[in-house]
Structures are given as C-alpha cells and as structure tokens.
Amino acid sequence: MARPHSTRYTVAALLLLGIAVVILVSLGQWQLRRSDERRAILAAIEAGRKQPPLMLTPATPSDSMTAWRVAQASGAWLPQFSVLLDNRNHDGRPGYWLATPLLLDASSRQAVVVLRGWLPRVIQGQGEPQLPAAPEGAQTVIGELSDRVPRLFELWSMGGQDQSALPHALPVEGGRVPQVQNLPLADYARATGLNLLPVVLSQTGQGAGAADGLVRDWPQPSVDFQKNTSYAVQWFAFGLIAAIAWLVVLGGAIKRMRQRTQDGPRA
C-alpha cells in the first residue's frame, strides 16, 4: 500500500529530475558552442598564417591586415611612448609586455603598435623595471598581426582613481613608463597623438633588434575543440540518464495510481 505522502515525494522527484535534464542539456549545448568558437579560431589562425608575408606601410589596405598573418614593418622606434602591460605571466612568472610604437611615416605620424616582448616583474621596492634600449635609426621589425592588444579582466577599485589606466597624454612627466592593464588602440592614439594602424604587431625573434633580452614566446589561444565536444557528449549522457530516471519515476507513479484505482472498488 502506498504511503499517504508518496505523491508529494513523486512530484518533487519529477520536478528535480526535470530541472536536472534542462540544466545538463544546456551545459552540453554550451560546450558545443565553445567547440564551434574554437574551431573558428583555429580556422582563422590557419588562414592567417597561410597568407604571404605583408609589408606594413601607411598605404597598406586595412582589409589585408588580417589576424595571425606574418608582417614586416620598417620605421623608427618611439621609446618615449612605450607602455608596460602588467600581469602578463610567462611560465608561471609574473611580468610585463613591452609595447612601443614604430613610426612608419614622420610627415603623417603614421605608426604601428609593436609588442616587443616579455620581461619579468621587478620585486616591490626595488625600483622600476629596466627596459632594453630601443635601437636608433631605421629598423625592420618582423612579427605576427592581431587586431588588438590581448585584453585582461580589469579589477576596478572601489572609488578613487584607477592607477592602471592609460594616462591622458604621453610621454609622462619624469620619463616614467606607464604600467597599464589593457591598451585600447583608440585611447593610445589620443594619448600619443599618433595615427595608428588598426592592428598590433607581435614581434618575433627575427629581424633587427631581436637580440635585446626580451622573451617573445607569445601565448596562443586554446583551440582544443575536441575537448569541448567530449564534454558535451558527457553532459548529454548525464541528461539522458536523468531523463530515463524521470520516466521511471513517472511510470512508477502511474502504476501506483492504477493500483489504487483497482483497489478502490474492491474495498
């Protein structure tokens, strides 16, 4: 004989199992979307790197400046506008990326932002980081293009001025190199007064000035879409198990209801 409160338990179990099915299926769909995103990133990387090297000049068409394409630029460094991008780790070590504009044309002040490399963080209280000198004169820089400086999540302080924000004007008084979390190209152009190309050049170990002690092992985006697909299959399997359990509980409830109906007339 069914307990009087069995109906309440059955409804609760059906509700919880139904919610579990929805959540598990949603997680599987989210993993499939992540897999598609990583497939798209991988396709963009492969397409960019298959293109022939690009020579960056003020006249270079913007539609040819595709991400991940190898590019070369010739000009003069503007070290007075250098910026350090903070919280960029390498092999578990905290450090900075050094960004310096390369002037392509003096008359139009056309320049391209170059990520020159990584250097380790200075221990607190031991002064400012020692930056490698930028070679003078005409230089040729070889690297890989990206459409922006890779961003970090910013932790904004509660009130007060953000110390990691880009100054309104560069260079900073006293010659201090600003340390920022992120470097939007539009803000950087306003602060420097330069006409920046809409791309960033991540310098590789080739070309003049590459032997300056900076590390140029740039991080690569995760493109392991197979892992996301595997996770999606797992979530869908858990969802199927929950759906089967929902049907079993529902079937048991229907069976008990029929049993009560049959026992009623006999009583």
C-alpha positions as CSV (number, residue, x, y, z in Angstrom):
1,M,0.0,0.0,0.0
2,A,1.4,3.4,-1.0
3,R,2.2,5.9,1.8
4,P,0.0,9.0,2.0
5,H,2.9,11.3,1.3
6,S,4.3,9.3,-1.6
7,T,2.6,11.7,-4.1
8,R,4.5,14.6,-2.6
9,Y,7.8,12.8,-3.0
10,T,7.0,11.7,-6.5
11,V,6.1,15.3,-7.6
12,A,9.3,16.6,-6.0
13,A,11.4,13.9,-7.7
14,L,9.9,14.6,-11.1
15,L,10.5,18.3,-10.7
16,L,14.1,17.9,-9.6
17,L,14.8,15.4,-12.4
18,G,13.2,17.7,-15.0
19,I,15.3,20.6,-13.8
20,A,18.4,18.4,-14.0
21,V,17.6,17.4,-17.6
22,V,17.2,21.0,-18.6
23,I,20.5,22.0,-16.9
24,L,22.5,19.1,-18.2
25,V,21.3,19.5,-21.8
26,S,22.0,23.3,-21.6
27,L,25.6,22.5,-20.4
28,G,26.0,20.2,-23.4
29,Q,24.8,22.8,-25.8
30,W,27.2,25.4,-24.2
31,Q,30.1,23.1,-24.7
32,L,29.1,22.6,-28.4
33,R,29.1,26.4,-28.8
34,R,32.5,26.6,-27.2
35,S,33.7,23.9,-29.6
36,D,32.4,25.9,-32.6
37,E,34.1,29.0,-31.3
38,R,37.4,27.2,-31.0
39,R,37.0,25.7,-34.5
40,A,36.5,29.2,-35.8
41,I,39.6,30.5,-34.0
42,L,41.7,27.6,-35.4
43,A,40.4,28.2,-38.9
44,A,41.3,31.9,-38.6
45,I,44.8,31.1,-37.3
46,E,45.5,28.6,-40.1
47,A,44.1,31.0,-42.8
48,G,46.1,34.0,-41.5
49,R,49.4,32.0,-41.3
50,K,48.9,30.6,-44.8
51,Q,48.9,34.1,-46.4
52,P,52.2,35.5,-47.7
53,P,54.1,38.0,-45.5
54,L,52.7,41.5,-45.5
55,M,54.7,44.7,-45.7
56,L,53.1,47.3,-43.4
57,T,53.1,50.9,-44.7
58,P,50.8,53.9,-44.4
59,A,49.3,52.8,-47.7
60,T,48.6,49.2,-46.8
61,P,44.9,48.4,-47.2
62,S,43.2,47.6,-43.9
63,D,41.4,44.5,-45.4
64,S,44.8,42.9,-45.9
65,M,45.8,43.3,-42.3
66,T,44.3,40.0,-41.2
67,A,45.0,38.5,-37.7
68,W,47.7,35.9,-37.5
69,R,49.3,37.0,-40.7
70,V,53.1,37.4,-40.7
71,A,54.0,41.0,-41.4
72,Q,57.0,43.3,-41.6
73,A,57.3,47.0,-40.8
74,S,60.2,49.4,-41.3
75,G,60.5,52.7,-39.3
76,A,61.9,54.3,-36.2
77,W,61.1,53.4,-32.6
78,L,59.4,56.0,-30.4
79,P,60.5,54.8,-27.0
80,Q,59.1,57.9,-25.3
81,F,55.7,56.4,-25.9
82,S,56.5,52.9,-24.5
83,V,53.9,51.3,-22.2
84,L,54.2,48.2,-19.9
85,L,51.3,45.9,-19.9
86,D,51.1,44.4,-16.4
87,N,50.0,41.0,-15.2
88,R,51.4,39.1,-18.2
89,N,52.8,35.9,-16.9
90,H,55.3,33.6,-18.7
91,D,55.9,30.0,-17.4
92,G,54.3,31.0,-14.2
93,R,56.5,34.1,-13.6
94,P,54.8,37.5,-13.3
95,G,55.9,40.1,-15.7
96,Y,55.1,42.7,-18.4
97,W,54.7,43.0,-22.1
98,L,56.6,46.0,-23.5
99,A,54.6,47.9,-26.2
100,T,56.4,50.6,-28.3
101,P,55.1,52.3,-31.4
102,L,57.1,52.1,-34.6
103,L,56.9,55.3,-36.7
104,L,56.3,54.4,-40.3
105,D,56.0,57.9,-41.7
106,A,57.1,61.1,-39.9
107,S,55.0,63.5,-42.0
108,S,51.7,61.8,-41.3
109,R,52.8,60.5,-37.9
110,Q,51.6,57.1,-39.1
111,A,52.7,54.3,-36.7
112,V,52.1,50.7,-35.7
113,V,52.0,49.4,-32.1
114,V,54.6,46.7,-31.6
115,L,54.5,44.2,-28.7
116,R,58.3,43.9,-28.4
117,G,58.3,41.1,-25.8
118,W,58.1,40.0,-22.2
119,L,60.2,40.9,-19.3
120,P,60.0,39.8,-15.6
121,R,58.4,41.9,-12.9
122,V,60.6,43.8,-10.5
123,I,60.3,42.9,-6.9
124,Q,58.3,45.5,-5.0
125,G,60.6,48.2,-3.5
126,Q,63.4,47.6,-5.9
127,G,62.7,50.4,-8.3
128,E,61.3,50.4,-11.9
129,P,61.9,47.6,-14.4
130,Q,64.9,48.0,-16.6
131,L,63.8,48.3,-20.2
132,P,66.0,47.4,-23.1
133,A,67.0,50.3,-25.2
134,A,65.2,50.8,-28.5
135,P,67.7,50.8,-31.3
136,E,68.0,54.2,-33.1
137,G,67.6,54.8,-36.7
138,A,65.6,52.9,-39.3
139,Q,64.6,49.5,-38.1
140,T,62.8,46.5,-39.6
141,V,60.5,44.5,-37.4
142,I,59.0,41.1,-38.2
143,G,56.1,39.7,-36.4
144,E,52.5,38.5,-36.4
145,L,49.4,40.6,-36.7
146,S,46.5,40.8,-34.3
147,D,43.5,43.1,-34.4
148,R,44.1,44.4,-30.8
149,V,46.3,44.0,-27.8
150,P,45.0,40.9,-25.9
151,R,42.9,42.1,-23.0
152,L,42.8,41.1,-19.3
153,F,39.9,41.3,-17.0
154,E,40.3,44.6,-15.0
155,L,39.7,44.6,-11.3
156,W,38.4,48.1,-10.6
157,S,39.0,49.6,-7.2
158,M,36.0,50.8,-5.2
159,G,36.3,54.6,-5.6
160,G,39.4,56.6,-6.3
161,Q,41.4,56.8,-9.5
162,D,42.4,53.7,-11.3
163,Q,46.2,53.5,-11.1
164,S,46.4,51.1,-14.1
165,A,44.6,53.4,-16.6
166,L,46.4,54.8,-19.5
167,P,47.5,58.5,-18.9
168,H,45.7,61.1,-21.0
169,A,48.9,62.3,-22.5
170,L,52.3,60.6,-23.3
171,P,55.1,60.8,-22.5
172,V,54.6,61.0,-18.7
173,E,56.4,63.8,-16.9
174,G,59.7,62.5,-15.4
175,G,60.1,59.8,-18.1
176,R,58.3,57.1,-16.1
177,V,57.0,54.3,-18.3
178,P,53.2,53.8,-17.6
179,Q,52.0,50.4,-16.4
180,V,48.5,49.5,-17.6
181,Q,46.3,46.5,-17.6
182,N,44.9,47.0,-21.1
183,L,45.8,49.1,-24.1
184,P,42.9,50.1,-26.4
185,L,44.3,51.4,-29.6
186,A,42.0,54.4,-29.8
187,D,43.0,55.6,-26.3
188,Y,46.6,55.1,-27.1
189,A,46.4,57.1,-30.3
190,R,44.8,60.0,-28.4
191,A,47.4,59.9,-25.7
192,T,50.4,59.8,-28.2
193,G,48.9,62.0,-31.0
194,L,49.9,59.2,-33.5
195,N,47.9,57.9,-36.4
196,L,48.0,54.2,-35.5
197,L,47.3,51.3,-37.9
198,P,44.3,49.3,-36.8
199,V,46.5,46.3,-35.9
200,V,49.2,45.3,-33.4
201,L,52.4,43.6,-34.5
202,S,53.7,41.0,-32.0
203,Q,57.5,40.9,-32.7
204,T,59.1,37.5,-33.2
205,G,62.7,36.5,-32.8
206,Q,63.6,37.6,-36.4
207,G,64.8,40.9,-37.7
208,A,67.0,43.7,-36.3
209,G,66.8,44.3,-32.6
210,A,65.5,40.9,-31.8
211,A,68.5,40.1,-29.5
212,D,67.5,42.5,-26.8
213,G,66.8,40.0,-24.0
214,L,63.0,40.2,-24.3
215,V,61.1,36.9,-24.4
216,R,58.9,36.5,-27.5
217,D,57.1,33.3,-26.7
218,W,53.7,34.7,-27.2
219,P,50.7,32.8,-25.7
220,Q,48.4,31.1,-28.1
221,P,44.6,30.8,-27.8
222,S,43.2,27.4,-26.8
223,V,41.9,25.6,-29.9
224,D,41.3,22.2,-28.4
225,F,37.7,21.9,-29.7
226,Q,37.8,18.1,-29.3
227,K,37.8,18.5,-25.5
228,N,34.7,20.6,-25.6
229,T,33.0,18.1,-27.9
230,S,33.9,15.3,-25.4
231,Y,32.5,17.4,-22.5
232,A,29.3,18.0,-24.5
233,V,28.8,14.2,-25.0
234,Q,29.3,13.6,-21.3
235,W,26.7,16.3,-20.3
236,F,24.2,14.9,-22.9
237,A,24.8,11.4,-21.4
238,F,24.1,12.6,-17.9
239,G,21.0,14.4,-19.2
240,L,19.8,11.1,-20.9
241,I,20.3,9.3,-17.6
242,A,18.2,12.0,-15.8
243,A,15.5,11.7,-18.5
244,I,15.4,8.0,-18.1
245,A,15.1,8.3,-14.3
246,W,12.3,10.9,-14.9
247,L,10.4,8.3,-17.0
248,V,11.0,5.6,-14.4
249,V,9.6,7.7,-11.6
250,L,6.6,8.8,-13.8
251,G,6.0,5.2,-14.8
252,G,6.0,4.1,-11.1
253,A,3.6,6.9,-10.2
254,I,1.2,5.9,-12.9
255,K,1.4,2.3,-11.9
256,R,0.6,3.2,-8.3
257,M,-2.3,5.3,-9.4
258,R,-3.8,2.4,-11.4
259,Q,-3.3,0.1,-8.4
260,R,-5.2,2.5,-6.1
261,T,-8.0,2.7,-8.7
262,Q,-8.2,-1.0,-8.8
263,D,-8.1,-1.4,-5.1
264,G,-10.8,1.2,-4.5
265,P,-13.8,-0.7,-5.9
266,R,-12.8,-3.9,-4.1
267,A,-12.8,-2.0,-0.8
